[in-house]
Amino acid sequence: MEVTAEQIAKWKQQYGSVSKLKLASGEVVYVRQPTTQEIEYASANLMQGKTYTFGITLFKTCQIGGDQIDGKDEAKMRGIAQQMTSIIEVTAVEVEKL
C-alpha cells in the first residue's frame, strides 16, 4: 500500500509522532506513538517475561497504515516486535541529588 506525503502529514497532525518500519521482505508499515495507557497495558506482558508479546501488542495497537502483515508469520512479527520499543519517545530528565 503506497502512502503519500500528504497522508503522513495528516497522521502527524492527528497523532504527533509517526514512524515507518521497513521489513526485509519489502513490506512497510506505519505506526504512531503509543499512549502511556497503551504502554502500561502492553507492559503486563513484560512482567510475565513475554517481551515479544509486548512489542506485538504495541504494534497491533499503533499500526496506522502501510502493508498488512500476516500475524501468523512469526519471523516478521518478532522483527517488528523488537523495533517497537524504539518508537516510544521520552523526554530526558536530569536528577540532581540535594
Kinemage of the C-alpha trace (Angstrom):
@kinemage 1
@onewidth
@group {chain A} dominant
@subgroup {mainchain}
@vectorlist {calphas} color= white
{ca met a 1} P 0.000 0.000 0.000
{ca glu a 2} L 1.507 3.310 -1.101
{ca val a 3} L 1.317 6.093 1.488
{ca thr a 4} L 1.588 9.688 0.323
{ca ala a 5} L 3.439 12.564 1.987
{ca glu a 6} L 0.034 14.192 2.457
{ca gln a 7} L -1.225 11.161 4.394
{ca ile a 8} L 1.877 11.172 6.597
{ca ala a 9} L 1.345 14.890 7.312
{ca lys a 10} L -2.269 14.150 8.341
{ca trp a 11} L -1.110 11.359 10.643
{ca lys a 12} L 1.491 13.619 12.220
{ca gln a 13} L -1.165 16.249 12.840
{ca gln a 14} L -3.511 13.643 14.313
{ca tyr a 15} L -1.040 11.521 16.299
{ca gly a 16} L 2.101 13.620 16.711
{ca ser a 17} L 4.924 11.193 16.129
{ca val a 18} L 4.749 8.688 13.255
{ca ser a 19} L 7.350 6.027 12.425
{ca lys a 20} L 7.942 3.906 9.331
{ca leu a 21} L 9.086 0.301 9.742
{ca lys a 22} L 10.616 -1.410 6.691
{ca leu a 23} L 10.749 -5.182 6.642
{ca ala a 24} L 13.460 -7.063 4.765
{ca ser a 25} L 10.677 -8.544 2.611
{ca gly a 26} L 9.947 -5.060 1.271
{ca glu a 27} L 6.772 -4.516 3.239
{ca val a 28} L 6.343 -1.188 5.014
{ca val a 29} L 4.162 -0.346 7.993
{ca tyr a 30} L 3.465 2.955 9.717
{ca val a 31} L 2.919 3.231 13.445
{ca arg a 32} L 2.001 6.060 15.745
{ca gln a 33} L 3.400 6.876 19.148
{ca pro a 34} L 1.662 4.756 21.826
{ca thr a 35} L -0.083 6.447 24.725
{ca thr a 36} L 1.063 5.869 28.290
{ca gln a 37} L -2.086 3.832 28.902
{ca glu a 38} L -1.305 1.599 25.891
{ca ile a 39} L 2.274 1.097 27.074
{ca glu a 40} L 1.065 0.164 30.555
{ca tyr a 41} L -1.454 -2.295 29.110
{ca ala a 42} L 1.191 -3.963 26.957
{ca ser a 43} L 3.688 -3.934 29.839
{ca ala a 44} L 1.691 -6.609 31.629
{ca asn a 45} L 3.313 -8.986 29.129
{ca leu a 46} L 6.792 -7.867 30.190
{ca met a 47} L 6.061 -8.771 33.794
{ca gln a 48} L 5.341 -12.293 32.581
{ca gly a 49} L 8.586 -12.404 30.571
{ca lys a 50} L 6.756 -12.088 27.243
{ca thr a 51} L 8.949 -9.486 25.555
{ca tyr a 52} L 7.822 -10.308 22.024
{ca thr a 53} L 4.165 -10.237 23.012
{ca phe a 54} L 4.759 -6.749 24.462
{ca gly a 55} L 6.077 -5.494 21.114
{ca ile a 56} L 3.425 -7.273 19.069
{ca thr a 57} L 0.664 -5.825 21.276
{ca leu a 58} L 2.055 -2.323 20.779
{ca phe a 59} L 2.316 -2.893 17.034
{ca lys a 60} L -1.258 -4.101 16.693
{ca thr a 61} L -2.448 -1.132 18.754
{ca cys a 62} L -0.372 1.523 16.989
{ca gln a 63} L -0.336 0.499 13.310
{ca ile a 64} L -1.999 3.255 11.292
{ca gly a 65} L -1.186 2.261 7.725
{ca gly a 66} L 1.019 0.512 5.236
{ca asp a 67} L 1.070 -3.125 4.263
{ca gln a 68} L -0.944 -5.771 6.056
{ca ile a 69} L 1.420 -8.121 7.857
{ca asp a 70} L 0.366 -11.718 8.347
{ca gly a 71} L 0.196 -12.106 12.126
{ca lys a 72} L 0.974 -15.805 11.716
{ca asp a 73} L 4.386 -15.033 10.178
{ca glu a 74} L 6.343 -15.295 13.398
{ca ala a 75} L 9.647 -14.108 11.935
{ca lys a 76} L 8.103 -10.870 10.689
{ca met a 77} L 6.198 -10.314 13.915
{ca arg a 78} L 9.341 -10.894 16.020
{ca gly a 79} L 11.251 -8.418 13.844
{ca ile a 80} L 8.557 -5.796 14.265
{ca ala a 81} L 8.226 -6.527 17.987
{ca gln a 82} L 11.947 -5.873 18.507
{ca gln a 83} L 11.612 -2.408 16.977
{ca met a 84} L 8.501 -1.238 18.803
{ca thr a 85} L 10.328 -0.098 21.935
{ca ser a 86} L 12.390 2.265 19.781
{ca ile a 87} L 9.299 4.282 18.837
{ca ile a 88} L 8.465 5.119 22.456
{ca glu a 89} L 9.524 8.702 22.988
{ca val a 90} L 10.573 10.010 26.375
{ca thr a 91} L 11.960 13.342 27.454
{ca ala a 92} L 15.408 13.285 29.034
{ca val a 93} L 15.234 14.283 32.681
{ca glu a 94} L 18.204 15.102 34.869
{ca val a 95} L 18.108 14.347 38.580
{ca glu a 96} L 20.216 16.375 40.951
{ca lys a 97} L 20.516 14.990 44.452
{ca leu a 98} L 20.500 17.779 47.009
